[in-house]
Amino acid sequence: MNRILGAIRLDYLSGRSYLALYPVFFLLALLVGTLAKMPIFTILLAVILGVFIAGGVFANQEKNRGDRLYGTLPLSRRDVVLGRYLYALILGAIASLIAWCLGLLASRLAGIDMGQLGPRRSSIGGTPSLNSLIMWFAIGFAFAYFCFAVAIAFPIYYRFGFAKAYMFTMLPLYLVFLLGFLITRAINPGSLNVTNTVQFFVDHVYLLPIIGIVLGLAFWFASMAISNRIYSHKEI
């Protein structure tokens, strides 16, 4: 356990310069969501930008040849991989909590509810229960998407390096998110129809973040297994 904690601490120290950018990203997410009158976009953007922060460990280690330093420490390669994935998981969990607060703040500052999808448009929420449903769905989805993006990016970084793979890895993931935002702004779906499924989740809204966590961890474990296999055969 001490070795894993040591690996996490090393990744934290290695990625500190990127972590220093996160308050700026939080402020950007709050500003965009408030001005666009889309509080859920604040939640999604604040969490998803964390993928860039998590990848900063690879960038700094590649720049400073950190893998050689790790090779001199009493850490197995499995310890290094597990520490890095735990570092990313902790980052994603903290970002999700902060994003939840920022989403509520964006809603308050803009004077709208969580279901608003732009100015001069009807809310897809309209009631406190539906607004709560939308908020928790956004948090669960954001965390799952964060884990999915990490699950795609980390094995590729281990195999090809950060500098070579970053644009080809992350650009499609960011473009999918941007496309979803543009499509959302282009349509006006009106309020949610309270079907039996929607009503079920209204009555059991706590399931939405749980589903997001379970999906995220499934991506996380699968990706970590792949990264372990890649890194165990990598020459340092």
Buried (B, 14 or more C-beta within 10 A) or exposed (E): EEBBEBBBEBBBEBBEEBBEBBEEBBEBBBEBBBEBBBBBBBBBBBBBBBBBBBBBBBBBBBEEEBBEEBEEEEBEBBBBBBBBBBBBBBBBBEBBEBBBBBBBBBBEBBEBBBBBBBEEBBBBBBBEBBBBBBBBBBBBBBBBBBBBBBBBBBBBBBBBBBEEBBEEBBEEBBEEBEEEBEEBBEEEEEEBEEEEEBEEBBEEBEBBBEBBBEBBBBBBEEBBEBBBEBBEEEEE
